[in-house]
Amino acid sequence: MTVLQRLRPDHAAALLAFERENRAYFAASIPDRGDDYFAEFDARHSELLVDQAAGLLHFHVLADDEGAVLGRVNLVDVADGSAELGYRIAERAAGRGLATEAVRQVCALALAEYGLSVLRAETTEDNHGSRAVLARTGFEPAGEIVLCGRPGLRFTRDLRDPAAGPR
């Protein structure tokens, strides 16, 4: 069983292990975080928790029964009732519907707990898995972009619109 949890201080070790184990897998479809991310992980984790407490962002981990992180779903750039959605699922857990379920849960939290009404997301055109998750969770295409030098798409979801809900 997996559980979506709001990021806490005690998630640091499991989250770092998740990022290290999946670094090459993630880099195949999104920009690599770089060596500094890993070298400065503890300080960054602490800073994120401060920003989260201030309501500037909302970070979540998807953990298994043993506490291992299988994914993360983040809301960043929180302002004026909207935020940017980002998510990643471990290679060993991909294809099981975890991203879809986690995004659905975060959409519900965004509206009910965080007071957000609109979420935005971006992905490259060739990231078919991510595009499918966004479609299944009610996000609509909102324009073409260039993402890290690659063709991409921007998506939005109005959390107040029941017609835009999960499919």
C-alpha positions in Angstrom: 0.0 0.0 0.0 1.2 3.5 -0.7 0.4 6.7 1.2 0.7 10.3 0.1 2.3 12.4 2.9 3.1 16.0 3.2 6.9 16.5 3.2 8.4 16.3 6.7 11.9 16.5 8.2 12.1 12.8 8.7 11.5 12.1 4.9 15.0 13.5 4.1 17.0 10.2 4.0 14.3 8.3 2.0 13.8 11.2 -0.4 17.5 11.4 -1.1 17.7 7.7 -1.7 14.8 8.0 -4.1 16.4 10.8 -6.0 19.8 9.0 -6.2 18.3 5.6 -7.2 16.2 7.2 -10.0 18.6 9.9 -11.2 19.4 8.4 -14.6 15.8 7.3 -15.1 14.5 10.8 -14.5 17.2 12.4 -16.6 16.0 10.5 -19.6 12.8 12.6 -19.7 13.5 15.8 -17.6 16.5 17.9 -16.9 19.0 16.4 -14.4 19.1 18.1 -11.0 22.9 18.3 -11.1 25.5 17.2 -8.6 25.0 20.3 -6.3 21.4 19.1 -5.6 22.7 15.9 -4.1 25.7 17.6 -2.3 23.5 20.2 -0.7 20.4 18.0 -0.2 20.0 18.4 3.6 20.2 22.2 3.5 17.8 22.3 0.6 15.4 20.0 2.3 15.4 22.2 5.4 14.8 25.3 3.2 11.9 23.6 1.5 10.2 22.9 4.8 10.5 26.6 5.8 9.0 27.7 2.5 6.3 25.0 2.9 5.4 26.3 6.4 5.1 29.8 4.9 2.7 28.5 2.2 5.0 29.2 -0.7 5.0 25.6 -1.8 3.5 22.2 -0.9 5.6 19.1 -1.2 4.4 15.5 -0.9 6.0 12.1 -1.0 4.3 8.9 -2.0 5.7 6.3 0.5 5.3 2.5 0.7 4.6 0.5 3.9 8.4 0.5 4.8 8.7 4.3 4.4 10.6 4.1 1.0 9.7 6.9 -1.3 8.1 5.8 -4.5 7.3 9.2 -5.8 6.8 12.9 -5.1 4.1 15.4 -6.1 4.9 19.1 -5.6 3.1 22.4 -5.9 5.5 25.3 -6.4 5.2 28.9 -7.4 2.1 29.3 -5.2 0.5 32.7 -5.7 -2.8 34.2 -6.3 -4.7 30.9 -5.9 -2.6 29.0 -8.4 0.5 26.8 -8.4 2.7 24.7 -10.7 2.3 21.0 -10.4 5.3 18.7 -10.7 5.6 14.9 -10.0 7.9 12.0 -10.5 7.5 8.3 -9.8 10.3 5.8 -9.2 11.2 3.6 -12.1 10.4 0.5 -10.1 6.9 1.8 -9.4 6.1 3.3 -12.9 3.1 2.0 -14.8 1.0 1.1 -11.8 -1.3 4.2 -11.7 0.6 5.7 -8.7 1.2 9.1 -10.5 -2.5 9.4 -11.5 -3.8 8.6 -8.0 -1.2 10.9 -6.3 -2.0 13.8 -8.6 -5.7 13.3 -8.0 -5.1 13.4 -4.2 -2.9 16.6 -4.5 -5.6 18.3 -6.7 -8.1 17.6 -3.9 -5.7 18.9 -1.2 -4.9 22.0 -3.3 -8.5 23.0 -3.4 -9.6 21.9 0.1 -6.5 22.5 2.2 -4.3 25.0 0.4 -7.0 27.3 -1.0 -5.8 26.9 -4.6 -8.2 27.1 -7.6 -5.9 26.6 -10.6 -3.0 24.3 -11.2 -0.6 24.5 -14.1 1.8 21.8 -15.4 4.3 21.4 -18.2 5.8 18.4 -20.0 7.7 17.6 -23.1 5.6 16.3 -26.0 7.4 13.0 -26.0 6.7 12.3 -22.3 3.6 10.2 -23.1 3.2 8.9 -19.6 3.1 12.4 -18.0 0.7 13.6 -20.7 -1.6 10.6 -19.9 -1.5 11.4 -16.2 -2.5 15.0 -16.8 -5.3 14.0 -19.2 -6.7 11.4 -16.7 -6.6 14.0 -13.9 -8.5 16.7 -15.7 -5.8 18.9 -17.0 -6.4 20.6 -20.4 -3.7 21.6 -23.0 -3.1 25.3 -22.8 -0.4 25.9 -25.3 2.9 24.8 -26.8 6.2 25.6 -25.1 9.9 24.8 -25.4 11.0 22.9 -22.3 14.8 22.6 -21.9 15.2 22.9 -25.7 12.6 20.3 -26.5 9.0 20.8 -27.7 6.6 20.7 -24.9 3.0 21.5 -23.8 1.5 23.6 -21.0 -1.6 22.3 -19.2 -4.0 23.9 -16.7 -6.8 22.6 -14.5 -9.5 24.7 -12.8 -10.0 22.9 -9.5 -13.4 24.5 -9.0 -14.8 23.1 -12.2 -16.4 19.7 -11.6 -16.5 19.1 -15.4 -12.6 19.3 -15.4 -12.4 16.5 -12.8 -10.7 13.1 -13.2 -11.6 11.0 -16.2 
